[in-house]
Amino acid sequence: MSARAFSKSLKELRIHFSQDSPASRGLKDFIVKAYPDLKKANPGLPILIREAAGVESRIIARFERGRERKVVVDSLSAGDVEQKFKSLVSEAS
């Protein structure tokens, strides 16, 4: 994934997944691959990554005026997670 700077209306990204669930594999693979470039392109954007046993794999974006949008990515491949992620952050434009 080629990272780009996101719109200023995107205020925060939160990523939750289970550290031992096979349903979280695609999200973990996506994070390992994409995080360094995302952070480099968006140094001021908080990207919070949380692992907890038994939680569903999800990405939550917080936009201006407190609006939040969540996508569940349980059991998706890293490529499918990337597509969901792109769709989610494109709402900031």
PDB file of N, CA, C and O in Angstrom:
ATOM      1  N   MET A   1       0.849  -1.177   0.000  1.00  0.00           N
ATOM      2  CA  MET A   1       0.000   0.000   0.000  1.00  0.00           C
ATOM      3  C   MET A   1       0.889   1.232   0.000  1.00  0.00           C
ATOM      4  O   MET A   1       1.791   1.366   0.827  1.00  0.00           O
ATOM      5  N   SER A   2       0.623   2.114  -0.927  1.00  0.00           N
ATOM      6  CA  SER A   2       1.364   3.372  -0.912  1.00  0.00           C
ATOM      7  C   SER A   2       0.608   4.346  -0.016  1.00  0.00           C
ATOM      8  O   SER A   2      -0.553   4.671  -0.265  1.00  0.00           O
ATOM      9  N   ALA A   3       1.270   4.791   1.002  1.00  0.00           N
ATOM     10  CA  ALA A   3       0.629   5.676   1.977  1.00  0.00           C
ATOM     11  C   ALA A   3       0.604   7.091   1.442  1.00  0.00           C
ATOM     12  O   ALA A   3       1.509   7.531   0.733  1.00  0.00           O
ATOM     13  N   ARG A   4      -0.456   7.789   1.799  1.00  0.00           N
ATOM     14  CA  ARG A   4      -0.587   9.194   1.430  1.00  0.00           C
ATOM     15  C   ARG A   4      -1.075   9.945   2.659  1.00  0.00           C
ATOM     16  O   ARG A   4      -1.616   9.355   3.593  1.00  0.00           O
ATOM     17  N   ALA A   5      -0.877  11.229   2.640  1.00  0.00           N
ATOM     18  CA  ALA A   5      -1.370  12.045   3.749  1.00  0.00           C
ATOM     19  C   ALA A   5      -2.887  12.100   3.673  1.00  0.00           C
ATOM     20  O   ALA A   5      -3.456  12.319   2.603  1.00  0.00           O
ATOM     21  N   PHE A   6      -3.532  11.901   4.804  1.00  0.00           N
ATOM     22  CA  PHE A   6      -4.985  11.920   4.865  1.00  0.00           C
ATOM     23  C   PHE A   6      -5.480  13.341   5.057  1.00  0.00           C
ATOM     24  O   PHE A   6      -4.729  14.234   5.448  1.00  0.00           O
ATOM     25  N   SER A   7      -6.750  13.529   4.775  1.00  0.00           N
ATOM     26  CA  SER A   7      -7.403  14.818   4.973  1.00  0.00           C
ATOM     27  C   SER A   7      -7.316  15.235   6.440  1.00  0.00           C
ATOM     28  O   SER A   7      -7.269  14.389   7.333  1.00  0.00           O
ATOM     29  N   LYS A   8      -7.294  16.532   6.675  1.00  0.00           N
ATOM     30  CA  LYS A   8      -7.248  17.053   8.048  1.00  0.00           C
ATOM     31  C   LYS A   8      -8.508  16.702   8.837  1.00  0.00           C
ATOM     32  O   LYS A   8      -8.510  16.794  10.065  1.00  0.00           O
ATOM     33  N   SER A   9      -9.576  16.301   8.150  1.00  0.00           N
ATOM     34  CA  SER A   9     -10.811  15.950   8.864  1.00  0.00           C
ATOM     35  C   SER A   9     -10.701  14.590   9.559  1.00  0.00           C
ATOM     36  O   SER A   9     -11.525  14.276  10.419  1.00  0.00           O
ATOM     37  N   LEU A  10      -9.701  13.778   9.204  1.00  0.00           N
ATOM     38  CA  LEU A  10      -9.454  12.519   9.912  1.00  0.00           C
ATOM     39  C   LEU A  10      -8.611  12.844  11.142  1.00  0.00           C
ATOM     40  O   LEU A  10      -7.482  13.318  11.018  1.00  0.00           O
ATOM     41  N   LYS A  11      -9.156  12.592  12.317  1.00  0.00           N
ATOM     42  CA  LYS A  11      -8.506  12.998  13.562  1.00  0.00           C
ATOM     43  C   LYS A  11      -7.802  11.860  14.290  1.00  0.00           C
ATOM     44  O   LYS A  11      -6.862  12.108  15.046  1.00  0.00           O
ATOM     45  N   GLU A  12      -8.240  10.601  14.076  1.00  0.00           N
ATOM     46  CA  GLU A  12      -7.643   9.491  14.832  1.00  0.00           C
ATOM     47  C   GLU A  12      -8.036   8.167  14.187  1.00  0.00           C
ATOM     48  O   GLU A  12      -9.138   8.019  13.659  1.00  0.00           O
ATOM     49  N   LEU A  13      -7.121   7.215  14.240  1.00  0.00           N
ATOM     50  CA  LEU A  13      -7.401   5.838  13.834  1.00  0.00           C
ATOM     51  C   LEU A  13      -7.184   4.933  15.035  1.00  0.00           C
ATOM     52  O   LEU A  13      -6.172   5.043  15.727  1.00  0.00           O
ATOM     53  N   ARG A  14      -8.134   4.038  15.285  1.00  0.00           N
ATOM     54  CA  ARG A  14      -7.989   3.033  16.339  1.00  0.00           C
ATOM     55  C   ARG A  14      -8.140   1.661  15.703  1.00  0.00           C
ATOM     56  O   ARG A  14      -9.069   1.417  14.933  1.00  0.00           O
ATOM     57  N   ILE A  15      -7.224   0.779  16.032  1.00  0.00           N
ATOM     58  CA  ILE A  15      -7.219  -0.570  15.468  1.00  0.00           C
ATOM     59  C   ILE A  15      -7.235  -1.562  16.622  1.00  0.00           C
ATOM     60  O   ILE A  15      -6.373  -1.522  17.499  1.00  0.00           O
ATOM     61  N   HIS A  16      -8.214  -2.444  16.615  1.00  0.00           N
ATOM     62  CA  HIS A  16      -8.360  -3.444  17.685  1.00  0.00           C
ATOM     63  C   HIS A  16      -8.321  -4.832  17.072  1.00  0.00           C
ATOM     64  O   HIS A  16      -8.928  -5.076  16.030  1.00  0.00           O
ATOM     65  N   PHE A  17      -7.602  -5.746  17.725  1.00  0.00           N
ATOM     66  CA  PHE A  17      -7.601  -7.135  17.276  1.00  0.00           C
ATOM     67  C   PHE A  17      -7.175  -8.048  18.406  1.00  0.00           C
ATOM     68  O   PHE A  17      -6.603  -7.612  19.405  1.00  0.00           O
ATOM     69  N   SER A  18      -7.466  -9.326  18.225  1.00  0.00           N
ATOM     70  CA  SER A  18      -7.097 -10.347  19.202  1.00  0.00           C
ATOM     71  C   SER A  18      -5.707 -10.860  18.863  1.00  0.00           C
ATOM     72  O   SER A  18      -5.412 -11.168  17.709  1.00  0.00           O
ATOM     73  N   GLN A  19      -4.862 -10.948  19.872  1.00  0.00           N
ATOM     74  CA  GLN A  19      -3.486 -11.361  19.610  1.00  0.00           C
ATOM     75  C   GLN A  19      -3.359 -12.830  19.227  1.00  0.00           C
ATOM     76  O   GLN A  19      -2.354 -13.216  18.629  1.00  0.00           O
ATOM     77  N   ASP A  20      -4.350 -13.663  19.553  1.00  0.00           N
ATOM     78  CA  ASP A  20      -4.203 -15.096  19.258  1.00  0.00           C
ATOM     79  C   ASP A  20      -5.321 -15.669  18.393  1.00  0.00           C
ATOM     80  O   ASP A  20      -5.352 -16.879  18.171  1.00  0.00           O
ATOM     81  N   SER A  21      -6.229 -14.853  17.903  1.00  0.00           N
ATOM     82  CA  SER A  21      -7.331 -15.346  17.084  1.00  0.00           C
ATOM     83  C   SER A  21      -6.922 -15.417  15.615  1.00  0.00           C
ATOM     84  O   SER A  21      -6.353 -14.464  15.083  1.00  0.00           O
ATOM     85  N   PRO A  22      -7.212 -16.548  14.955  1.00  0.00           N
ATOM     86  CA  PRO A  22      -6.940 -16.621  13.515  1.00  0.00           C
ATOM     87  C   PRO A  22      -7.742 -15.597  12.704  1.00  0.00           C
ATOM     88  O   PRO A  22      -7.334 -15.224  11.604  1.00  0.00           O
ATOM     89  N   ALA A  23      -8.863 -15.149  13.234  1.00  0.00           N
ATOM     90  CA  ALA A  23      -9.686 -14.155  12.543  1.00  0.00           C
ATOM     91  C   ALA A  23      -8.981 -12.795  12.447  1.00  0.00           C
ATOM     92  O   ALA A  23      -9.382 -11.950  11.647  1.00  0.00           O
ATOM     93  N   SER A  24      -7.950 -12.581  13.244  1.00  0.00           N
ATOM     94  CA  SER A  24      -7.219 -11.310  13.240  1.00  0.00           C
ATOM     95  C   SER A  24      -5.973 -11.335  12.360  1.00  0.00           C
ATOM     96  O   SER A  24      -5.295 -10.315  12.232  1.00  0.00           O
ATOM     97  N   ARG A  25      -5.662 -12.455  11.765  1.00  0.00           N
ATOM     98  CA  ARG A  25      -4.422 -12.603  10.990  1.00  0.00           C
ATOM     99  C   ARG A  25      -4.315 -11.560   9.873  1.00  0.00           C
ATOM    100  O   ARG A  25      -3.266 -10.935   9.723  1.00  0.00           O
ATOM    101  N   GLY A  26      -5.368 -11.362   9.095  1.00  0.00           N
ATOM    102  CA  GLY A  26      -5.318 -10.410   7.983  1.00  0.00           C
ATOM    103  C   GLY A  26      -5.057  -8.987   8.448  1.00  0.00           C
ATOM    104  O   GLY A  26      -4.291  -8.255   7.822  1.00  0.00           O
ATOM    105  N   LEU A  27      -5.696  -8.596   9.548  1.00  0.00           N
ATOM    106  CA  LEU A  27      -5.483  -7.246  10.083  1.00  0.00           C
ATOM    107  C   LEU A  27      -4.065  -7.086  10.601  1.00  0.00           C
ATOM    108  O   LEU A  27      -3.433  -6.055  10.368  1.00  0.00           O
ATOM    109  N   LYS A  28      -3.557  -8.094  11.303  1.00  0.00           N
ATOM    110  CA  LYS A  28      -2.174  -8.005  11.803  1.00  0.00           C
ATOM    111  C   LYS A  28      -1.183  -7.916  10.649  1.00  0.00           C
ATOM    112  O   LYS A  28      -0.234  -7.133  10.703  1.00  0.00           O
ATOM    113  N   ASP A  29      -1.398  -8.717   9.604  1.00  0.00           N
ATOM    114  CA  ASP A  29      -0.509  -8.662   8.439  1.00  0.00           C
ATOM    115  C   ASP A  29      -0.560  -7.285   7.775  1.00  0.00           C
ATOM    116  O   ASP A  29       0.469  -6.747   7.367  1.00  0.00           O
ATOM    117  N   PHE A  30      -1.760  -6.723   7.672  1.00  0.00           N
ATOM    118  CA  PHE A  30      -1.909  -5.393   7.088  1.00  0.00           C
ATOM    119  C   PHE A  30      -1.152  -4.344   7.905  1.00  0.00           C
ATOM    120  O   PHE A  30      -0.465  -3.493   7.341  1.00  0.00           O
ATOM    121  N   ILE A  31      -1.279  -4.407   9.226  1.00  0.00           N
ATOM    122  CA  ILE A  31      -0.622  -3.433  10.107  1.00  0.00           C
ATOM    123  C   ILE A  31       0.897  -3.522   9.973  1.00  0.00           C
ATOM    124  O   ILE A  31       1.576  -2.503   9.851  1.00  0.00           O
ATOM    125  N   VAL A  32       1.419  -4.737   9.997  1.00  0.00           N
ATOM    126  CA  VAL A  32       2.874  -4.914   9.881  1.00  0.00           C
ATOM    127  C   VAL A  32       3.386  -4.307   8.583  1.00  0.00           C
ATOM    128  O   VAL A  32       4.444  -3.678   8.559  1.00  0.00           O
ATOM    129  N   LYS A  33       2.632  -4.497   7.504  1.00  0.00           N
ATOM    130  CA  LYS A  33       3.051  -4.006   6.196  1.00  0.00           C
ATOM    131  C   LYS A  33       2.840  -2.501   6.045  1.00  0.00           C
ATOM    132  O   LYS A  33       3.709  -1.813   5.510  1.00  0.00           O
ATOM    133  N   ALA A  34       1.703  -1.978   6.507  1.00  0.00           N
ATOM    134  CA  ALA A  34       1.308  -0.606   6.180  1.00  0.00           C
ATOM    135  C   ALA A  34       1.665   0.439   7.229  1.00  0.00           C
ATOM    136  O   ALA A  34       1.832   1.607   6.880  1.00  0.00           O
ATOM    137  N   TYR A  35       1.787   0.066   8.490  1.00  0.00           N
ATOM    138  CA  TYR A  35       1.958   1.070   9.551  1.00  0.00           C
ATOM    139  C   TYR A  35       3.148   2.010   9.341  1.00  0.00           C
ATOM    140  O   TYR A  35       2.982   3.223   9.471  1.00  0.00           O
ATOM    141  N   PRO A  36       4.339   1.498   9.023  1.00  0.00           N
ATOM    142  CA  PRO A  36       5.472   2.440   8.884  1.00  0.00           C
ATOM    143  C   PRO A  36       5.219   3.531   7.842  1.00  0.00           C
ATOM    144  O   PRO A  36       5.541   4.696   8.077  1.00  0.00           O
ATOM    145  N   ASP A  37       4.651   3.168   6.705  1.00  0.00           N
ATOM    146  CA  ASP A  37       4.382   4.164   5.661  1.00  0.00           C
ATOM    147  C   ASP A  37       3.251   5.101   6.053  1.00  0.00           C
ATOM    148  O   ASP A  37       3.306   6.297   5.767  1.00  0.00           O
ATOM    149  N   LEU A  38       2.216   4.560   6.713  1.00  0.00           N
ATOM    150  CA  LEU A  38       1.110   5.408   7.165  1.00  0.00           C
ATOM    151  C   LEU A  38       1.603   6.466   8.148  1.00  0.00           C
ATOM    152  O   LEU A  38       1.240   7.638   8.046  1.00  0.00           O
ATOM    153  N   LYS A  39       2.426   6.046   9.091  1.00  0.00           N
ATOM    154  CA  LYS A  39       2.919   6.975  10.105  1.00  0.00           C
ATOM    155  C   LYS A  39       3.871   8.003   9.497  1.00  0.00           C
ATOM    156  O   LYS A  39       3.871   9.169   9.893  1.00  0.00           O
ATOM    157  N   LYS A  40       4.665   7.574   8.554  1.00  0.00           N
ATOM    158  CA  LYS A  40       5.594   8.497   7.901  1.00  0.00           C
ATOM    159  C   LYS A  40       4.834   9.566   7.110  1.00  0.00           C
ATOM    160  O   LYS A  40       5.227  10.732   7.108  1.00  0.00           O
ATOM    161  N   ALA A  41       3.751   9.174   6.440  1.00  0.00           N
ATOM    162  CA  ALA A  41       2.961  10.106   5.645  1.00  0.00           C
ATOM    163  C   ALA A  41       2.045  10.980   6.505  1.00  0.00           C
ATOM    164  O   ALA A  41       1.624  12.052   6.071  1.00  0.00           O
ATOM    165  N   ASN A  42       1.735  10.522   7.730  1.00  0.00           N
ATOM    166  CA  ASN A  42       0.812  11.232   8.621  1.00  0.00           C
ATOM    167  C   ASN A  42       1.382  11.294  10.034  1.00  0.00           C
ATOM    168  O   ASN A  42       0.810  10.699  10.947  1.00  0.00           O
ATOM    169  N   PRO A  43       2.494  11.998  10.239  1.00  0.00           N
ATOM    170  CA  PRO A  43       3.169  11.956  11.538  1.00  0.00           C
ATOM    171  C   PRO A  43       2.351  12.513  12.698  1.00  0.00           C
ATOM    172  O   PRO A  43       2.567  12.105  13.839  1.00  0.00           O
ATOM    173  N   GLY A  44       1.434  13.417  12.449  1.00  0.00           N
ATOM    174  CA  GLY A  44       0.652  14.006  13.531  1.00  0.00           C
ATOM    175  C   GLY A  44      -0.654  13.272  13.830  1.00  0.00           C
ATOM    176  O   GLY A  44      -1.358  13.622  14.778  1.00  0.00           O
ATOM    177  N   LEU A  45      -0.979  12.269  13.037  1.00  0.00           N
ATOM    178  CA  LEU A  45      -2.227  11.532  13.219  1.00  0.00           C
ATOM    179  C   LEU A  45      -2.052  10.438  14.260  1.00  0.00           C
ATOM    180  O   LEU A  45      -1.191   9.573  14.100  1.00  0.00           O
ATOM    181  N   PRO A  46      -2.855  10.457  15.331  1.00  0.00           N
ATOM    182  CA  PRO A  46      -2.776   9.366  16.300  1.00  0.00           C
ATOM    183  C   PRO A  46      -3.292   8.065  15.672  1.00  0.00           C
ATOM    184  O   PRO A  46      -4.421   8.005  15.185  1.00  0.00           O
ATOM    185  N   ILE A  47      -2.458   7.039  15.690  1.00  0.00           N
ATOM    186  CA  ILE A  47      -2.849   5.705  15.234  1.00  0.00           C
ATOM    187  C   ILE A  47      -2.658   4.780  16.431  1.00  0.00           C
ATOM    188  O   ILE A  47      -1.533   4.435  16.794  1.00  0.00           O
ATOM    189  N   LEU A  48      -3.772   4.386  17.035  1.00  0.00           N
ATOM    190  CA  LEU A  48      -3.743   3.589  18.256  1.00  0.00           C
ATOM    191  C   LEU A  48      -4.004   2.129  17.913  1.00  0.00           C
ATOM    192  O   LEU A  48      -5.024   1.807  17.305  1.00  0.00           O
ATOM    193  N   ILE A  49      -3.094   1.248  18.297  1.00  0.00           N
ATOM    194  CA  ILE A  49      -3.217  -0.181  18.015  1.00  0.00           C
ATOM    195  C   ILE A  49      -3.342  -0.906  19.338  1.00  0.00           C
ATOM    196  O   ILE A  49      -2.471  -0.799  20.201  1.00  0.00           O
ATOM    197  N   ARG A  50      -4.446  -1.654  19.495  1.00  0.00           N
ATOM    198  CA  ARG A  50      -4.718  -2.353  20.755  1.00  0.00           C
ATOM    199  C   ARG A  50      -4.973  -3.823  20.510  1.00  0.00           C
ATOM    200  O   ARG A  50      -5.771  -4.195  19.650  1.00  0.00           O
ATOM    201  N   GLU A  51      -4.289  -4.653  21.272  1.00  0.00           N
ATOM    202  CA  GLU A  51      -4.510  -6.095  21.250  1.00  0.00           C
ATOM    203  C   GLU A  51      -5.243  -6.490  22.525  1.00  0.00           C
ATOM    204  O   GLU A  51      -4.888  -6.035  23.613  1.00  0.00           O
ATOM    205  N   ALA A  52      -6.256  -7.330  22.398  1.00  0.00           N
ATOM    206  CA  ALA A  52      -6.971  -7.842  23.560  1.00  0.00           C
ATOM    207  C   ALA A  52      -7.579  -9.189  23.180  1.00  0.00           C
ATOM    208  O   ALA A  52      -8.088  -9.355  22.071  1.00  0.00           O
ATOM    209  N   ALA A  53      -7.525 -10.126  24.081  1.00  0.00           N
ATOM    210  CA  ALA A  53      -8.048 -11.464  23.811  1.00  0.00           C
ATOM    211  C   ALA A  53      -9.550 -11.411  23.546  1.00  0.00           C
ATOM    212  O   ALA A  53     -10.308 -10.788  24.289  1.00  0.00           O
ATOM    213  N   GLY A  54      -9.956 -12.073  22.478  1.00  0.00           N
ATOM    214  CA  GLY A  54     -11.364 -12.248  22.204  1.00  0.00           C
ATOM    215  C   GLY A  54     -12.102 -11.095  21.552  1.00  0.00           C
ATOM    216  O   GLY A  54     -13.315 -11.194  21.367  1.00  0.00           O
ATOM    217  N   VAL A  55     -11.437 -10.007  21.193  1.00  0.00           N
ATOM    218  CA  VAL A  55     -12.144  -8.897  20.557  1.00  0.00           C
ATOM    219  C   VAL A  55     -12.238  -9.116  19.055  1.00  0.00           C
ATOM    220  O   VAL A  55     -11.408  -9.808  18.465  1.00  0.00           O
ATOM    221  N   GLU A  56     -13.257  -8.520  18.440  1.00  0.00           N
ATOM    222  CA  GLU A  56     -13.371  -8.604  16.992  1.00  0.00           C
ATOM    223  C   GLU A  56     -12.336  -7.671  16.360  1.00  0.00           C
ATOM    224  O   GLU A  56     -11.989  -6.634  16.926  1.00  0.00           O
ATOM    225  N   SER A  57     -11.861  -8.048  15.205  1.00  0.00           N
ATOM    226  CA  SER A  57     -10.901  -7.217  14.476  1.00  0.00           C
ATOM    227  C   SER A  57     -11.666  -6.060  13.851  1.00  0.00           C
ATOM    228  O   SER A  57     -12.629  -6.270  13.113  1.00  0.00           O
ATOM    229  N   ARG A  58     -11.231  -4.831  14.151  1.00  0.00           N
ATOM    230  CA  ARG A  58     -11.945  -3.671  13.645  1.00  0.00           C
ATOM    231  C   ARG A  58     -11.012  -2.475  13.529  1.00  0.00           C
ATOM    232  O   ARG A  58      -9.986  -2.384  14.202  1.00  0.00           O
ATOM    233  N   ILE A  59     -11.409  -1.564  12.650  1.00  0.00           N
ATOM    234  CA  ILE A  59     -10.708  -0.296  12.471  1.00  0.00           C
ATOM    235  C   ILE A  59     -11.749   0.800  12.684  1.00  0.00           C
ATOM    236  O   ILE A  59     -12.823   0.772  12.084  1.00  0.00           O
ATOM    237  N   ILE A  60     -11.426   1.752  13.534  1.00  0.00           N
ATOM    238  CA  ILE A  60     -12.339   2.847  13.847  1.00  0.00           C
ATOM    239  C   ILE A  60     -11.651   4.153  13.475  1.00  0.00           C
ATOM    240  O   ILE A  60     -10.520   4.410  13.887  1.00  0.00           O
ATOM    241  N   ALA A  61     -12.333   4.959  12.706  1.00  0.00           N
ATOM    242  CA  ALA A  61     -11.815   6.270  12.319  1.00  0.00           C
ATOM    243  C   ALA A  61     -12.669   7.339  12.980  1.00  0.00           C
ATOM    244  O   ALA A  61     -13.898   7.281  12.944  1.00  0.00           O
ATOM    245  N   ARG A  62     -12.001   8.316  13.585  1.00  0.00           N
ATOM    246  CA  ARG A  62     -12.708   9.467  14.166  1.00  0.00           C
ATOM    247  C   ARG A  62     -12.444  10.669  13.278  1.00  0.00           C
ATOM    248  O   ARG A  62     -11.299  10.981  12.947  1.00  0.00           O
ATOM    249  N   PHE A  63     -13.527  11.340  12.897  1.00  0.00           N
ATOM    250  CA  PHE A  63     -13.463  12.481  12.003  1.00  0.00           C
ATOM    251  C   PHE A  63     -13.806  13.759  12.760  1.00  0.00           C
ATOM    252  O   PHE A  63     -14.042  13.733  13.968  1.00  0.00           O
ATOM    253  N   GLU A  64     -13.831  14.861  12.045  1.00  0.00           N
ATOM    254  CA  GLU A  64     -14.212  16.145  12.637  1.00  0.00           C
ATOM    255  C   GLU A  64     -15.572  16.040  13.311  1.00  0.00           C
ATOM    256  O   GLU A  64     -16.408  15.215  12.941  1.00  0.00           O
ATOM    257  N   ARG A  65     -15.771  16.891  14.303  1.00  0.00           N
ATOM    258  CA  ARG A  65     -17.026  16.999  15.039  1.00  0.00           C
ATOM    259  C   ARG A  65     -17.426  15.698  15.729  1.00  0.00           C
ATOM    260  O   ARG A  65     -18.611  15.467  15.969  1.00  0.00           O
ATOM    261  N   GLY A  66     -16.456  14.848  16.048  1.00  0.00           N
ATOM    262  CA  GLY A  66     -16.711  13.635  16.828  1.00  0.00           C
ATOM    263  C   GLY A  66     -17.355  12.491  16.069  1.00  0.00           C
ATOM    264  O   GLY A  66     -17.712  11.485  16.681  1.00  0.00           O
ATOM    265  N   ARG A  67     -17.515  12.607  14.772  1.00  0.00           N
ATOM    266  CA  ARG A  67     -18.122  11.538  13.985  1.00  0.00           C
ATOM    267  C   ARG A  67     -17.159  10.356  13.901  1.00  0.00           C
ATOM    268  O   ARG A  67     -15.972  10.528  13.624  1.00  0.00           O
ATOM    269  N   GLU A  68     -17.680   9.161  14.143  1.00  0.00           N
ATOM    270  CA  GLU A  68     -16.859   7.956  14.068  1.00  0.00           C
ATOM    271  C   GLU A  68     -17.489   6.960  13.107  1.00  0.00           C
ATOM    272  O   GLU A  68     -18.708   6.900  12.944  1.00  0.00           O
ATOM    273  N   ARG A  69     -16.629   6.191  12.486  1.00  0.00           N
ATOM    274  CA  ARG A  69     -17.068   5.119  11.589  1.00  0.00           C
ATOM    275  C   ARG A  69     -16.215   3.903  11.893  1.00  0.00           C
ATOM    276  O   ARG A  69     -14.999   4.010  12.053  1.00  0.00           O
ATOM    277  N   LYS A  70     -16.862   2.734  11.972  1.00  0.00           N
ATOM    278  CA  LYS A  70     -16.160   1.492  12.303  1.00  0.00           C
ATOM    279  C   LYS A  70     -16.374   0.481  11.187  1.00  0.00           C
ATOM    280  O   LYS A  70     -17.473   0.359  10.646  1.00  0.00           O
ATOM    281  N   VAL A  71     -15.306  -0.247  10.846  1.00  0.00           N
ATOM    282  CA  VAL A  71     -15.431  -1.382   9.944  1.00  0.00           C
ATOM    283  C   VAL A  71     -14.879  -2.611  10.662  1.00  0.00           C
ATOM    284  O   VAL A  71     -13.815  -2.565  11.279  1.00  0.00           O
ATOM    285  N   VAL A  72     -15.616  -3.692  10.567  1.00  0.00           N
ATOM    286  CA  VAL A  72     -15.192  -4.968  11.149  1.00  0.00           C
ATOM    287  C   VAL A  72     -14.476  -5.752  10.063  1.00  0.00           C
ATOM    288  O   VAL A  72     -14.983  -5.899   8.951  1.00  0.00           O
ATOM    289  N   VAL A  73     -13.291  -6.256  10.393  1.00  0.00           N
ATOM    290  CA  VAL A  73     -12.465  -6.950   9.406  1.00  0.00           C
ATOM    291  C   VAL A  73     -12.085  -8.362   9.867  1.00  0.00           C
ATOM    292  O   VAL A  73     -11.053  -8.894   9.457  1.00  0.00           O
ATOM    293  N   ASP A  74     -12.909  -8.957  10.710  1.00  0.00           N
ATOM    294  CA  ASP A  74     -12.672 -10.338  11.160  1.00  0.00           C
ATOM    295  C   ASP A  74     -12.587 -11.282   9.962  1.00  0.00           C
ATOM    296  O   ASP A  74     -13.402 -11.206   9.042  1.00  0.00           O
ATOM    297  N   SER A  75     -11.616 -12.151   9.983  1.00  0.00           N
ATOM    298  CA  SER A  75     -11.453 -13.230   9.003  1.00  0.00           C
ATOM    299  C   SER A  75     -11.226 -12.758   7.573  1.00  0.00           C
ATOM    300  O   SER A  75     -11.455 -13.521   6.635  1.00  0.00           O
ATOM    301  N   LEU A  76     -10.787 -11.531   7.387  1.00  0.00           N
ATOM    302  CA  LEU A  76     -10.472 -11.040   6.051  1.00  0.00           C
ATOM    303  C   LEU A  76      -8.977 -11.185   5.789  1.00  0.00           C
ATOM    304  O   LEU A  76      -8.176 -11.201   6.724  1.00  0.00           O
ATOM    305  N   SER A  77      -8.606 -11.289   4.525  1.00  0.00           N
ATOM    306  CA  SER A  77      -7.192 -11.328   4.159  1.00  0.00           C
ATOM    307  C   SER A  77      -6.613  -9.922   4.287  1.00  0.00           C
ATOM    308  O   SER A  77      -7.361  -8.950   4.398  1.00  0.00           O
ATOM    309  N   ALA A  78      -5.296  -9.811   4.272  1.00  0.00           N
ATOM    310  CA  ALA A  78      -4.645  -8.503   4.369  1.00  0.00           C
ATOM    311  C   ALA A  78      -5.069  -7.605   3.208  1.00  0.00           C
ATOM    312  O   ALA A  78      -5.241  -6.401   3.397  1.00  0.00           O
ATOM    313  N   GLY A  79      -5.239  -8.165   2.024  1.00  0.00           N
ATOM    314  CA  GLY A  79      -5.685  -7.388   0.871  1.00  0.00           C
ATOM    315  C   GLY A  79      -7.096  -6.853   1.042  1.00  0.00           C
ATOM    316  O   GLY A  79      -7.382  -5.710   0.687  1.00  0.00           O
ATOM    317  N   ASP A  80      -7.978  -7.683   1.587  1.00  0.00           N
ATOM    318  CA  ASP A  80      -9.350  -7.239   1.832  1.00  0.00           C
ATOM    319  C   ASP A  80      -9.388  -6.179   2.926  1.00  0.00           C
ATOM    320  O   ASP A  80     -10.169  -5.230   2.847  1.00  0.00           O
ATOM    321  N   VAL A  81      -8.548  -6.336   3.948  1.00  0.00           N
ATOM    322  CA  VAL A  81      -8.461  -5.330   5.015  1.00  0.00           C
ATOM    323  C   VAL A  81      -8.006  -4.002   4.413  1.00  0.00           C
ATOM    324  O   VAL A  81      -8.528  -2.948   4.773  1.00  0.00           O
ATOM    325  N   GLU A  82      -7.046  -4.047   3.508  1.00  0.00           N
ATOM    326  CA  GLU A  82      -6.559  -2.825   2.865  1.00  0.00           C
ATOM    327  C   GLU A  82      -7.679  -2.123   2.105  1.00  0.00           C
ATOM    328  O   GLU A  82      -7.792  -0.899   2.166  1.00  0.00           O
ATOM    329  N   GLN A  83      -8.497  -2.875   1.399  1.00  0.00           N
ATOM    330  CA  GLN A  83      -9.616  -2.278   0.658  1.00  0.00           C
ATOM    331  C   GLN A  83     -10.613  -1.615   1.605  1.00  0.00           C
ATOM    332  O   GLN A  83     -11.072  -0.504   1.344  1.00  0.00           O
ATOM    333  N   LYS A  84     -10.952  -2.294   2.709  1.00  0.00           N
ATOM    334  CA  LYS A  84     -11.869  -1.722   3.704  1.00  0.00           C
ATOM    335  C   LYS A  84     -11.261  -0.464   4.321  1.00  0.00           C
ATOM    336  O   LYS A  84     -11.954   0.530   4.538  1.00  0.00           O
ATOM    337  N   PHE A  85      -9.962  -0.520   4.600  1.00  0.00           N
ATOM    338  CA  PHE A  85      -9.259   0.627   5.183  1.00  0.00           C
ATOM    339  C   PHE A  85      -9.306   1.828   4.237  1.00  0.00           C
ATOM    340  O   PHE A  85      -9.613   2.943   4.659  1.00  0.00           O
ATOM    341  N   LYS A  86      -9.006   1.600   2.971  1.00  0.00           N
ATOM    342  CA  LYS A  86      -9.022   2.688   1.991  1.00  0.00           C
ATOM    343  C   LYS A  86     -10.406   3.310   1.893  1.00  0.00           C
ATOM    344  O   LYS A  86     -10.541   4.531   1.811  1.00  0.00           O
ATOM    345  N   SER A  87     -11.427   2.476   1.902  1.00  0.00           N
ATOM    346  CA  SER A  87     -12.793   2.979   1.844  1.00  0.00           C
ATOM    347  C   SER A  87     -13.109   3.824   3.079  1.00  0.00           C
ATOM    348  O   SER A  87     -13.740   4.875   2.973  1.00  0.00           O
ATOM    349  N   LEU A  88     -12.675   3.368   4.227  1.00  0.00           N
ATOM    350  CA  LEU A  88     -12.938   4.078   5.480  1.00  0.00           C
ATOM    351  C   LEU A  88     -12.264   5.450   5.500  1.00  0.00           C
ATOM    352  O   LEU A  88     -12.919   6.452   5.790  1.00  0.00           O
ATOM    353  N   VAL A  89     -10.988   5.507   5.202  1.00  0.00           N
ATOM    354  CA  VAL A  89     -10.272   6.794   5.279  1.00  0.00           C
ATOM    355  C   VAL A  89     -10.635   7.722   4.138  1.00  0.00           C
ATOM    356  O   VAL A  89     -10.430   8.930   4.249  1.00  0.00           O
ATOM    357  N   SER A  90     -11.170   7.197   3.041  1.00  0.00           N
ATOM    358  CA  SER A  90     -11.585   8.075   1.939  1.00  0.00           C
ATOM    359  C   SER A  90     -12.784   8.929   2.332  1.00  0.00           C
ATOM    360  O   SER A  90     -13.052   9.944   1.690  1.00  0.00           O
ATOM    361  N   GLU A  91     -13.505   8.536   3.372  1.00  0.00           N
ATOM    362  CA  GLU A  91     -14.629   9.337   3.858  1.00  0.00           C
ATOM    363  C   GLU A  91     -14.163  10.663   4.451  1.00  0.00           C
ATOM    364  O   GLU A  91     -14.963  11.581   4.630  1.00  0.00           O
ATOM    365  N   ALA A  92     -12.876  10.763   4.755  1.00  0.00           N
ATOM    366  CA  ALA A  92     -12.341  12.008   5.324  1.00  0.00           C
ATOM    367  C   ALA A  92     -12.163  13.075   4.248  1.00  0.00           C
ATOM    368  O   ALA A  92     -12.019  14.255   4.569  1.00  0.00           O
ATOM    369  N   SER A  93     -12.171  12.685   3.005  1.00  0.00           N
ATOM    370  CA  SER A  93     -11.934  13.643   1.917  1.00  0.00           C
ATOM    371  C   SER A  93     -13.093  14.567   1.699  1.00  0.00           C
ATOM    372  O   SER A  93     -13.040  15.427   0.819  1.00  0.00           O
TER     373      SER A  93
END
